[in-house]
Amino acid sequence: MRHMEITGKKVLITGAASGIGKATALAMAGRGARLFITDIDSSGLEQTRREIAESGGEVCLSRPLDISDYEAVRKLADEVHTGYGSLDILANVAGVALFSQVEDMTHEQWERIVNVNLWGPYHAIECFVPAMVRAGRGGHVLSVSSTAGIIGLPWHVAYAGTKHALVGSSEVLRYDLRKHGIGVSVILPGAVNTGLVQTVVINADEDACEKGRKLFARHAIAPEKVAALIIGAIEKNRYMVITSMDIKLLYFLKRTFPPLYGMVLRFMTWFLDRSLTRESLSSRI
Ligand SMILES: NC(=O)c1ccc[n+]([C@@H]2O[C@H](COP(=O)([O-])OP(=O)(O)OC[C@H]3O[C@@H](n4cnc5c(N)ncnc54)[C@H](O)[C@@H]3O)[C@@H](O)[C@H]2O)c1
């Protein structure tokens, strides 16, 4: 099995202002990585940069940007490549979430989920991976997908689409980049206690949203635990990392006994419908 040393590696982390991205940036800095961090939240990003610097870590570059803006990502890539050369590790972490029944979604909500969760990682892969290939030093490309990337989670129609796409593209890259010594990982977290618990858009009434958030937080693991799994995935070139046992079981069921998987999903859908709202918003307007 490969062992990739993280010390001294040039690592770009998107979504580094909060949650999994921030925990990963701090953990990588602790391992001696040379960091390039970005996020749309400039003050959160500055806080991450400060914490890394205070703990003796190295941030080569910290740039706030919207990952769904291709020109901004291209400009960042030019700045990184001109000043520091190609990356060794790319970690696509930034993302946004939406819980909704399909009939309650606005076009802007569809667009935001696709632009940030899918175009975001595609922009980073397009702008940074070719230079890694040309440099010929190997490396690693990691994307944070979600349980919704392998399971048809209820109320996640757009989110699940983007996260499934990340799994599909990661599988292709896993084999395409092998000849260049570039490993690929896709991380599939269950519930994680991050900023997302508060920023997730839930198309349901306020009481139901609060109930949903509490339910989610109760099952959530710490982002530092996911960061440790991310580092392990890079070091050992682990391809698919599922962070919780219940999701491992459900995915196993999906592949081995689809009728039972179908029953579980019907139950989950019934449960979420009942917990979040008794009727769709559109029928109440
Ligand atoms: N928290 C969970 O339970 C959970 C579960 C499965 C998957 N995930 C995935 O993990 C990843 C990280 O999420 P998190 O839980 O740490 O949430 P988080 O909200 O704490 O962090 C996400 C970060 O992405 C940034 N971001 C959002 N839109 C952006 C944009 N347009 N451009 C640049 N940055 C942007 C945010 O500012 C934030 O700092 C996401 O891709 C999410 O889908 C999270």
The ligand as an ORCA input file, in Angstrom:
! r2SCAN-3c Opt
* xyz 0 1
  N     -21.931     18.593      7.716
  C     -22.396     17.468      7.234
  O     -23.189     16.775      7.891
  C     -21.982     16.959      5.883
  C     -22.395     15.669      5.515
  C     -22.029     15.183      4.270
  C     -21.267     15.960      3.434
  N     -20.882     17.211      3.801
  C     -20.084     17.994      2.853
  O     -18.914     18.439      3.505
  C     -18.439     19.602      2.856
  C     -18.037     20.628      3.908
  O     -19.192     21.044      4.608
  P     -19.212     21.324      6.174
  O     -20.135     20.347      6.780
  O     -17.852     21.464      6.698
  O     -20.013     22.709      6.185
  P     -19.542     24.190      6.540
  O     -20.702     25.042      6.189
  O     -19.028     24.240      7.925
  O     -18.348     24.441      5.518
  C     -18.560     24.634      4.143
  C     -17.699     25.792      3.678
  O     -17.916     25.975      2.274
  C     -17.930     27.375      2.048
  N     -18.644     27.736      0.822
  C     -19.983     27.714      0.617
  N     -20.270     28.190     -0.608
  C     -19.083     28.510     -1.181
  C     -18.724     29.064     -2.436
  N     -19.656     29.402     -3.344
  N     -17.419     29.269     -2.710
  C     -16.458     28.954     -1.782
  N     -16.751     28.445     -0.576
  C     -18.042     28.226     -0.272
  C     -18.621     27.957      3.268
  O     -18.377     29.347      3.421
  C     -18.062     27.099      4.394
  O     -16.926     27.691      4.980
  C     -19.544     20.069      1.911
  O     -19.200     19.737      0.586
  C     -20.753     19.272      2.360
  O     -21.646     19.025      1.310
  C     -21.216     17.723      5.024
*
